[in-house]
Amino acid sequence: MATTDSTTRNLRRRNRSAVLRELLRNGETTRGQLAGALSLSPATVTNVIADLMAEGLAHETGSLPSDGGRPTTTLSIRPEGAFFIGADVGEQGVTVEVLDLALMQRSKVFRDVSSRSVGPTELSEALYAAIDEAVLAAGSPANIYGVGLGMPGIVESSTELDEARTITIYAQSLNWPPTRLDAIYGRADIPIFADNGAKTLATAEAWFGAAKDVTDGVVALLGRGIGLGIISDGRLLQGTASSAGEWGHTKVTLGGPLCNCGSRGCLEAYVGGGGIARRWREAGADPSANEELALTELLAAVSRGDAVATRVLDESVEILGLGLSNLVNLMNPERIVLGGWAGLQLASTHLAEIADATRGFSLKRPAAQFDLVPSKIGRDGIALGAALLAVEKLVETPLVKILAASE
């Protein structure tokens, strides 16, 4: 049975989490504004702010004039209070960013992986090198709280009831064997966090981007492959063992082209960046081997009136709309966010057509209840969302012991 002291400590930790999250998401504020936004008493907010200042996570930044009384003190996150590393680990390379506690980027490094069939060893070497370079470029801060990785494939944590969780990567589309995370990046001196890249993008969009304050929505990641982050009742949906969101491997036809996962008829095989380039090539074009550049070339050809390119693009929009309509009918989202390098390119010129195709394949009632928008975070979303995995842990876990005190 919980004691009064433990109940008080738990309440104070919850209040700390709420206040710190509000500061991180919304920036400079006052104690009174925090109390109003979070429905907490002024005394509670004062105590929590004192705790956060003791942890080195918040500080007073200035003052605002008040009506006849003392000036009102403003508060904000202390940027140097903690640092975080976020990495977008993809089949073509890794992007690493170092962020301070205000979630401002202090450095950014990209390491290319040139092999078409990249394995865990190649990615691991690139990741270590990129992290070392990014930390040095950021001034080698000593208080790095954690490293977050946005990974390809399914990222599954063991359900063992111990502190030493085992995280395993199942990257079937890359033809990897099940691979433990510590074989890719394993350091005992710093906490490591990981999730699928589409989910880390969804996390970033929910914190700061197009899905902020969205209760039920989906964040679609279109790159070389396709992934999905599902926001359900304000929380990121993981499924039984974290594989929820493998939307790219839902089927849109029987048979069809062979997908990288080894199956046929997957949505990804048609409208992932690689699938679009392949279909244009099969139609007689000669696009660049680089799939991102190939999509740029396709859109340019469409703008010039190229009939073959226009047909391939129209088919891509229709198939993508079909895939999105399945989400509309299944999930009833209030918002669909389109991200990833391929998603952003398509959204920049054909967002309305994709929305029309999606509504055309959807049931009428849910079709009228969503909007389709491009990612606000952009190309840095996966790395930012990965860093936020570590930030979330800091939000939930005080750096110093919180003492029971009267509220």
KENUBA-115294 format. One record per atom (N, C-alpha, C, CB): residue in one letter; x, y, z. Coordinates in steps of 0.05 Angstrom, whole numbers, plus 5000, padded with zeros to 4 digits. Atoms other than C-alpha are relative to their C-alpha. Glycine has a CB too. Layout:
AXYZ ...
***
This chain:
M501749765000 M500050005000 M501850255000 M498150005025 A498349765003 A502850684980 A499850175025 A499150164976 T499949824977 T505051145036 T499450284991 T502849995014 T500649725006 T503351875041 T502450134986 T499350165025 D497649895012 D510652055025 D500349914971 D502449925016 S499750095027 S510851614963 S497950124981 S499949694999 T502149885016 T504251884938 T500750294994 T497349995015 T499249725004 T506752594947 T502350024980 T500850135026 R497850005019 R513252434910 R499049944972 R502149805008 N501050065026 N509452114853 N498450234988 N498249755001 L501549775010 L504852714847 L501950224991 L498150115022 R498149795007 R510753184847 R501549934974 R502050045023 R498750095025 R514252774793 R498150054976 R500849705002 R501949955022 R507952804750 R499850304993 R497249895007 N500149715004 N507553554760 N502550104986 N499550155026 R497549925012 R514853624743 R500049934970 R502449855013 S500250085028 S513753234678 S498350194984 S499049714998 A501949835014 A507853664659 A501250284995 A497450035015 V498849735002 V511554324672 V502349994980 V500950105027 L497750015018 L517954104637 L499249964971 L501949775009 R501050045028 R514153854576 R498950264989 R497949785000 E501149755009 E510454514572 E502250204993 E498150125022 L497849825006 L516954914575 L501449914975 L502050005024 L498650105024 L520154474522 L498450064975 L500549705002 R501749985024 R514254514474 R499350294993 R497549845004 N501249745005 N512055234482 N501850245007 N497550025015 G498149794997 G518155634503 G499550185024 G500050174976 E500049824978 E518756234548 E497250065011 E501350274993 T502649964987 T513056334598 T500450115028 T498449735000 T499949914972 T511456544669 T498849785018 T498650275004 R501250194981 R509556164732 R497050014998 R501050055028 G502949985002 G502556434726 G498849874975 G499250295001 Q500950125025 Q501856224654 Q500149705001 Q501650114976 L499850284996 L504255534671 L497849895017 L502749925012 A502250094983 A499255474727 A497449994985 A499850195025 G502549995015 G493555674681 G499949794978 G499650274987 A499950195023 A495755234622 A499749715010 A502550034984 L499950274990 L496654614666 L498049955022 L502749935009 S502050034978 S491054734717 S501349915026 S497849804992 L498650054975 L496054724774 L499950255017 L502949924995 S500049774982 S496255174835 S502750154997 S499749915029 P497549855001 P501455744836 P502149895018 P499450295007 A498150124982 A504755414896 A501349754988 A498749945027 T498950245012 T505554764859 T502050074978 T497749834988 V498249925021 V508655104799 V502650115011 V498650204981 T497749894987 T513355484844 T501949785010 T499350195023 N498450224991 N515754844876 N501349844977 N498349815017 V498950155023 V516654484809 V502250164987 V497849944980 I497949845013 I520555064779 I502550005017 I499050294997 A497650024983 A525155054840 A501449744996 A499150035030 D498850265006 D526354314827 D501550004974 D497949785000 L498849995027 L527754434753 L502550175000 L498050094979 M497749834999 M532554994769 M502349865015 M499450275014 A498050154986 A536154544819 A501349794982 A498849865025 E498950195019 E536954034763 E501650134978 E497749844988 G498649865021 G539854574718 G498550004974 G502749884996 L501650025024 L534154494668 L498450254993 L498249765002 A501649765005 A530555154675 A501450245013 A497049975010 H498949764988 H532455864691 H498150244995 H502850074989 E501549755003 E529456564699 E501550164979 E499750155027 T498849875023 T530556974637 T499550304998 T499049874975 G500649725002 G527657654649 G497550075016 G499750094971 S502549924986 S521358014671 S498250154981 S500750185025 L502149865014 L514958304645 L498750205018 L497949804988 P501449814983 P511558934670 P497349905008 P499750274986 S502750084990 S505358824712 S498450255007 S500249815024 D501749774994 D499459264729 D500350095029 D497049924994 G499849884973 G501859654789 G501749845020 G497450055011 G498550164981 G505559084823 G502949954992 G498649735004 R497350075008 R512358764819 R500149884972 R501249805021 P499850125026 P514758554750 P499749695002 P502750074986 T500350295001 T513057834730 T502449874988 T497449934984 T497650135010 T519057384722 T499349804978 T501449865024 T500350195022 T519656994657 T501949775004 T500450144972 L498550254996 L522256284654 L500449874972 L498549815019 S499750165024 S525055834600 S501849775006 S501150174976 I498050224999 I529055204588 I502850125000 I499649814976 R497249925001 R536455274603 R501349824979 R501349965028 P499050165022 P539555044537 P502349825007 P500850184977 E497650164993 E546054794568 E499449795021 E502250185009 G500650194979 G542354364619 G500449714992 G497250045008 A499650275010 A542853744576 A500250014970 A497749805009 F499750025029 F544753534506 F499149724991 F503050054991 F501250245011 F541852994461 F501149954972 F496950015000 I499250075027 I544052624399 I497749864987 I502649825000 G502150135016 G538952434346 G501249914974 G497650184996 A498950115025 A540651994287 A497949884982 A502249795006 D501750125021 D536851834223 D501849794987 D498950214980 V498350215010 V539751154206 V498549874976 V500649785022 G501450105024 G537850964134 G501849834984 G499050234984 E498550185017 E539950494080 E502050144982 E498149834984 Q498149855017 Q543651044043 Q502050165016 Q498550184981 G498149854984 G547251354102 G498750085027 G501050254986 V501049914974 V546451664171 V500350305002 V501549855023 T500049714993 T544752374192 T499950025030 T497750164987 V499849974971 V546752564263 V499850295007 V502749875011 E500349734990 E544653184300 E500550015030 E497350124993 V499849944971 V546753454368 V498250235007 V503050055008 L502049804991 L541253844403 L500550075029 L497249914995 D500049934971 D541354244467 D497249965011 D501050295003 L502550064987 L535754224517 L497750174989 L500350055030 A502049835013 A532154794481 A499349884973 A500950284997 L500450145025 L532254304422 L500850164976 L497149914997 M498749855021 M536454774381 M502349834990 M501050285009 Q497950165012 Q541154434332 Q502750125005 Q499549954970 R497349904996 R548454504353 R501949914978 R501049925027 S498450105022 S551354084297 S498449794984 S502749885010 K501350205018 K549353634239 K502149884982 K497650134984 V498050145017 V553453104202 V498549784985 V502249895018 F501150235016 F551652634145 F502449834991 F498450114975 R498150195010 R555652014129 R498749814980 R501349835023 D501250165022 D554151674063 D500849705003 D500950104973 V499450295003 V553750914056 V499349934971 V498349835021 S500450015029 S554750783983 S498949734990 S502650054986 S500850265008 S553150043981 S497049984996 S500949795020 R502950035004 R546349863952 R498849805020 R499449904971 S501050204981 S545649273999 S501550035027 S500449714989 V498549934976 V548149594063 V499349815023 V499450295009 G500550184978 G548949154124 G500550145026 G501849764998 P499649884973 P549249284199 P502850105005 P499249805021 T497249924995 T556849324199 T500650264987 T501949794990 E499549755014 E557149874147 E498550235013 E499149984971 L501449784987 L551750274181 L501250065028 L497049915004 S498849954974 S555050184249 S502550174998 S500749735013 E497649845003 E561650454224 E499350294993 E501749874978 A500849725008 A558251054191 A498850145024 A498049994977 L501349874977 L554151184254 L502050095021 L498049805013 Y498049934981 Y560051174301 Y501650254991 Y501949775006 A498449785011 A564051634255 A498450265000 A500949944972 A501649765001 A558252124246 A499550115028 A497349944987 I500549914973 I556752154321 I502550145011 I499249775018 D497649884990 D564052284338 D500550284987 D502449824994 E499649755013 E564452834286 E498050215009 E499849964969 A502149814992 A557853154307 A500550105028 A497249874998 V499449924972 V559753164381 V502350205000 V500649755018 L497849815001 L566353494365 L499250274989 L502349884982 A500949755012 A562954004321 A498250165019 A498549954974 A501749874980 A558154164378 A501550105024 A497749825008 G498449914977 G563854324425 G500549795021 G498650235012 S499650234982 S564253634458 S498850045027 S503049965004 P501349964974 P559053764512 P500249745017 P497050074997 A499650234982 A560153314573 A497349885009 A501550095024 N502550094989 N552853264594 N498049914978 N498750215017 I501850115020 I549952864536 I498249795014 I501649864976 Y501850164984 Y543752544566 Y499449734986 Y497450155005 G500650245014 G542352034512 G500250024970 G497149915007 V499950025029 V542751804440 V497549864990 V502649844990 G502450125011 G536451664400 G500549934971 G497650195002 L499650105027 L536451264335 L497349954987 L501749755000 G502250075017 G531151264281 G500949804980 G498850264986 M498950235014 M532150584249 M498149914978 M500649785019 P501750135019 P529750224187 P498949745012 P501549944974 G501150254991 G525149624199 G498650025026 G502249795002 I501450034975 I521849384262 I502050025023 I498349745002 V498349974976 V525049604328 V498549895024 V500950305004 E501550144980 E522949124382 E501549975026 E499249724990 S498850034974 S524449154456 S499049755014 S499450255018 S500850244985 S524548534499 S498050085022 S502449865012 T502049964979 T518948464550 T501049895027 T497349884993 E498950114975 E523648194603 E499750215022 E502949924996 L500449814978 L522348494671 L502650055014 L498049885020 D497449924988 D529348754682 D500850264987 D502149784997 E499149745010 E533049404669 E501649974974 E501650145021 A498350045023 A537449104615 A498349914976 A502349795005 R501750075022 R532449134558 R501749934975 R498150234993 T498750075025 T534548794494 T498450114977 T500449694997 I501449895023 I532849184431 I501149874975 I500550314999 T499250155024 T532848804365 T498850134976 T499149705002 I500949895025 I532349064295 I499349784980 I502250194987 Y500950195020 Y528348664244 Y499650154974 Y497349855008 A500149845025 A530048994177 A499849804976 A502650174997 Q500450205020 Q527048484130 Q500450114972 Q497249895002 S499749885027 S527048964070 S502950044993 S498550264999 L497249985005 L534549034078 L501449735000 L501350195020 N498950275000 N535448284082 N501949955023 N501349934974 W498350044977 W538548334151 W499049765016 W500150255017 P501050184979 P538247774202 P499250175024 P502349795008 P500649854976 P535247984268 P502650105013 P498449825020 T497549884991 T540448464295 T499650165026 T501150194978 R500249854975 R541348704366 R501050294996 R501649865022 L499349725003 L541749454372 L502950065009 L498150185017 D497349954991 D548249424411 D502149914980 D500549875027 A498250075021 A551449104350 A500350234980 A499149744986 I499849765018 I550049754312 I501150235015 I497250064989 Y498949784983 Y551250244369 Y499749915028 Y498650274994 G500150104972 G552949994438 G502050155017 G500449705001 R498249874981 R555750444492 R498849985028 R500350314993 A501050054973 A555250304566 A499850275016 A501849815015 D499849754984 D556551034588 D497850204994 D502650124995 I502149815007 I550451354556 I497549854992 I500950184977 P502550145008 P543051154549 P499650004970 P497650125015 I500650035028 I541150904480 I497049944996 I501749774987 F502850045005 F534050954453 F499749964970 F498350255009 A500450055028 A531350714386 A497149944994 A501849774990 D502650085011 D524950654345 D500250014970 D497850195011 N500349985029 N522850584273 N500050294991 N497549854990 G499849725009 G524351214233 G497450144995 G501650004975 A502649875004 A517151334214 A498750085027 A498149814985 K501149934974 K515251324287 K501550245013 K500149765019 T498649764989 T520751814306 T499150254985 T503149964999 L501149775014 L518252274251 L497350085012 L499749934970 A502649944988 A511252214280 A500350145027 A498449755003 T499549884974 T514052384349 T500850304997 T502349855015 A499249735005 A517353014322 A497650174991 A502350024979 E502349855009 E511053224285 E498050055022 E498749854976 A501849974978 A506953104348 A500950215020 A499549745014 W498949804981 W511553534391 W499950284988 W502949935007 F499549735010 F512854114344 F498850054972 F502850054999 G500649975028 G510053994274 G497149994994 G501449794985 A502750005011 A503853864234 A498049835016 A500049914972 A501850174984 A501053354284 A499950105029 A501049714999 K500149894973 K501853794346 K497150035008 K501550275002 D502749994989 D495553734389 D497949844984 D499150295001 V501850185014 V492653214341 V499449765017 V501249924972 T500750234983 T488852674379 T500149744984 T497250045011 D499950245017 D488052184322 D500950074972 D497149864999 G498949935026 G492452234261 G502049794991 G501250275000 V497950175011 V497551884217 V502150174987 V498949794980 V497749865013 V504452114195 V501349804981 V502150105021 A499050195020 A506451774130 A502850094991 A498050004976 L497249955008 L513851724114 L500449864973 L502049905021 L499550105026 L515351644040 L502950074992 L498050104978 G497249965009 G522751554023 G500549784979 G502049985023 R499650235017 R525950973987 R497949795006 R502949885004 G502250174991 G521050564027 G497850165012 G500949795020 I502349864989 I514650734064 I499549905029 I497449954983 G500750074972 G512950754138 G497850185010 G502550025018 L502349864989 L507651024184 L500250035030 L497449864992 G500449964971 G506851324253 G497050055005 G501850225011 I502949984994 I499751254281 I499750135027 I498649724998 I500749864975 I497351744334 I497149935007 I500550314998 S502650094992 S491451444370 S499450095029 S499749694998 D500749894974 D488051804428 D502450155012 D499049785019 G497849834991 G494152264432 G502649855005 G499250145024 R497750164994 R499151694438 R500949864975 R499549805023 L498950145023 L503751364388 L499449705003 L503150054997 L500850284999 L501050674372 L502449824993 L497749944980 Q497750185004 Q506250114379 Q499149724992 Q501649995026 G500850275006 G502249474374 G501149805021 G500949914973 T499250204981 T503748814410 T502950015006 T499249734990 A497150014996 A511248844399 A501450224984 A501149734993 S499049755012 S512249534367 S500150004970 S502850055010 S499950005029 S511249344294 S497650144987 S500249724990 A502349855012 A504849754284 A501150224982 A498250125022 G499249785018 G505550224225 G501549904975 G501750195014 E498650105024 E508649764172 E498150024976 E501049715004 W501949945021 W503950084122 W501149944972 W499150295002 G498850055026 G508750014064 G499749724991 G502850085000 H500250285007 H507749264066 H497249905001 H501849835018 T502850085005 T500249274063 T499849964969 T498050215011 K500250075028 K498048993996 K497950164985 K499449704997 V501949855017 V494749383940 V499249844975 V501150274992 T500750175022 T494348803890 T500949725006 T501250114973 L498950274999 L495148053883 L502249984979 L497749794994 G497750015018 G501747893851 G501450275000 G499149934972 G498749745001 G505048523826 G503049985003 G498950195021 P497050004999 P512348733830 P501049895027 P501050284996 L498750114976 L517048413880 L500950235017 L502349824993 C499249794981 C517948843942 C502749925013 C497950045022 N497550064986 N524548893980 N499649815024 N501350265010 C500650184978 C521148514036 C499949714992 C497550085015 G500250275010 G520647903991 G497249924991 G501049805020 S502750065007 S513147933981 S499350164974 S498050085023 R500949865024 R509148193921 R497450165006 R499549804978 G502449844998 G503848723914 G500050215022 G497749835004 C499849804978 C506349173971 C499750284990 C502649975016 L500249715007 L504649913970 L502750124994 L498550155022 E497349895003 E512050063978 E501249944973 E501849895022 A498950075025 A513749703914 A499050174977 A499449714993 Y501149835020 Y509350183876 Y500750305004 Y497049974999 V499849724996 V510050863909 V502150085021 V497350125008 G497549914988 G516250843951 G501750144979 G501549765014 G498349865019 G521551283919 G501349814980 G502150165014 G498850205018 G524850663891 G498049884981 G501349785016 G502150115017 G518250393864 G499250194978 G497649925017 I500749815020 I516551033828 I502250024978 I499650285012 A497849995020 A523451063795 A500049754983 A502750035015 R500050255015 R522950333775 R497850004979 R499649765018 R502250005019 R516150423742 R500550204977 R497450075014 W499449815021 W518551033704 W502149884981 W501050275012 R497950135017 R524650643680 R498749794982 R502249885018 E501450215016 E520150063658 E498350124978 E498349835019 A501649875021 A516050563619 A501750124977 A498350235012 G498249925021 G522150733577 G501850235006 G498450074976 A498349774993 A525551303614 A502749905010 A498650185021 D497350074990 D532751323637 D500650195023 D502150024977 P499549824977 P532551663706 P502649945013 P497749985020 S497650044984 S538451743752 S499849765018 S500750255016 A500050234982 A540551153794 A499350095029 A502849875000 N500849894974 N539651603856 N497050044999 N501650265006 E502950005002 E532351513872 E498850275007 E498949805019 E501049734994 E531352203902 E500350184976 E501550125025 L499649845024 L534352533841 L498249914978 L503049984991 A501850105020 A530152083797 A497250115003 A499949695001 L502749894996 L523752333829 L500050304993 L499149975030 T499849725009 T526153053819 T499850024970 T502650125010 E500150005029 E527252893746 E497249934989 E502149794989 L502850075008 L520352573740 L498250245002 L498949775017 L501849774996 L516853183768 L500750224980 L500250115028 A499249805020 A520953633722 A499049934972 A503150034999 A501050105026 A519053203662 A497050054998 A500649704996 V502949955000 V511753263682 V499450294994 V498749915027 S500549725004 S512254013685 S500650094972 S501850165020 R499449945028 R515054013614 R497949874981 R502849894992 G502150125016 G509053613590 G500649734989 G499350184977 D499350275009 D512452933581 D497749815006 D502649915014 A502450174997 A506752443569 A500649755017 A499049924973 V499450254985 V510251823597 V500450075030 V502549874989 A499649924972 A512452183660 A497450075013 A502050245002 T502749924989 T505452473669 T498449755007 T498550174980 R501650254994 R502351773664 R501149865025 R500249814976 V498950134977 V507251493715 V499350155026 V503149984997 L500749844976 L505952063763 L497149975007 L500850304995 D502950024994 D498452023755 D499449735013 D498450034973 E500450274988 E498751273770 E501050005029 E501549794983 S498849994974 S503151413830 S498150145020 S502750145000 V501949864984 V498251923857 V497549835007 V499150274987 E502350174996 E492451443847 E500649775020 E499149894973 I499350224982 I495950863882 I500550105028 I502549854989 L499549894973 L498351303939 L497350075013 L501850254998 G502749944989 G491151553947 G498649755009 G498450154979 L501250254992 L488850833949 L501149915027 L500449784979 G498750084975 G493850674004 G499150175023 G503050014998 L500849824979 L491951294044 L497049965007 L500550294992 S502850044995 S484551144036 S499549765019 S498449964974 N500250224981 N485550484071 N500550095029 N502149784993 L499549894973 L488350874130 L497550165009 L502550185000 V502449844993 V482351344128 V497749825009 V499150174976 N502350184993 N477350774129 N500649845026 N499549814977 L499350154976 L481250394183 L500350175025 L502649854995 M499249844977 M483550954229 M498350245005 M502950084997 N501649764997 N478751534217 N501750235012 N497649955019 P498349794989 P484452044226 P498850284995 P502749994987 E500749725005 E483252784234 E502050144982 E499750155027 R497949885016 R489852934199 R501849784989 R501650215016 I497950165012 I494552584151 I502350184994 I499049854974 V497649855005 V501652854150 V501849854980 V501550075026 L498450135020 L505852704089 L502950095002 L498950054971 G497249934996 G513452684101 G501849814986 G500650015029 G497950155014 G519952374079 G500750144974 G499049714994 W499149845024 W523952614019 W498149964976 W502849924992 A501850045022 A519152293969 A497350135006 A499649704994 G502549884992 G512952514007 G500050304997 G499249925028 L499849705002 L515353234011 L500250094971 L502550095015 Q499949925028 Q517053253937 Q497249984987 Q502049824984 L502650035012 L510252983917 L498050215011 L498949725006 A501849804987 A506653443967 A500550284989 A500349995030 S499449735009 S510254053940 S498650084974 S503050034997 T501249945026 T506953993872 T497249874996 T501849914978 H502450155006 H501153493877 H498449935025 H500649754985 L501550064975 L498253533948 L497049984995 L500750215021 A502950005004 A491253703924 A499149754985 A499250254984 E500850245015 E491153123875 E500149755017 E501949974975 I499850234982 I493452633928 I497650005019 I502750015016 A502449984982 A487952883975 A497549924986 A499750295011 D502450085016 D482752813920 D499949704996 D499950154973 A500050295005 A484952103904 A499449855026 A502849914989 T500550134974 T484851923978 T497050015007 T501650135022 R502949974994 R477752193987 R498349834981 R499250294999 G501650165020 G475451853923 G499949715006 G501250044973 F500050294993 F477351163949 F498949955028 F502849894998 S500850034972 S474951294021 S496950005002 S501150225017 L502849964994 L468051224051 L499450295004 L499249845026 K500549725001 K464551884046 K500250145027 K497250054989 R500049864975 R463752034120 R502850045011 R498449845021 P497349944991 P471051934142 P501650164980 P501549745006 A498649845020 A473252244076 A499650305006 A499049934972 A500649724994 A470052894100 A501250095026 A497150045000 Q499149934973 Q473552874168 Q503050025003 Q498949795019 F497149974997 F480952914153 F501050224981 F501449744993 D498649845019 D485753404122 D502849884995 D500350305011 L497450105009 L492253244086 L501950234998 L499849844973 V498049784999 V498353674100 V502849894998 V499650175027 P497250095001 P505753644087 P501350025028 P501650174980 S498549984976 S510753534143 S501050295005 S502449814999 K498949744993 K512654174180 K503049985008 K498450135023 I497250044990 I519153884208 I501949974977 I500149765018 G498450035023 G521853694140 G502149785003 G501450264994 R498050215003 R528253304127 R501349925027 R502150094980 D498850064975 D530653334199 D498249855020 D501050265013 G502050104982 G524453014228 G500849735013 G497549964985 I499450264988 I527052304238 I502150035022 I501049814978 A497949964980 A533352534274 A499050155024 A502450154988 L501249854978 L529553034316 L498349825017 L498450244991 G501750194985 G524352514335 G501649805015 G498149874982 A498350204986 A529852024353 A501250135025 A502349904982 A498949864976 A533052544400 A497850035021 A501150274992 L502249974981 L526152644431 L499449755016 L497550084984 L500250244984 L526251924453 L501550035026 L501049754985 A498449954976 A531752124501 A498850235017 A502950064993 V501349784986 V528252774518 V497749915016 V499150224980 E502450114986 E521952394537 E500949865026 E498549804982 K499050134976 K526151984586 K500750215022 K502349824994 L499349784981 L528852624618 L497650135011 L501850214986 V502549894990 V521852894623 V498849835022 V498050034977 E501250184981 E519652284662 E501849945024 E499349744987 T498250094980 T525952184704 T501750235010 T501849774990 P498449784989 P528852734749 P503049945001 P499150095028 L497150034998 L536352844748 L501049995029 L501550224985 V499450014971 V536352944823 V497649905015 V500950285010 K502250104984 K532152644878 K498050225007 K501149865025 I502049814992 I525653004888 I499049935028 I497650014980 L500850054973 L524153064962 L497150055004 L501750175020 A502849964994 A517152994989 A499850275014 A498949785018 A500449744987 A514653685008 A497150074998 A501850224986 S502849925001 S508053995023 S499550184976 S499250155026 E500749855024 E504554274963 E498250245008 E498649824980 
***
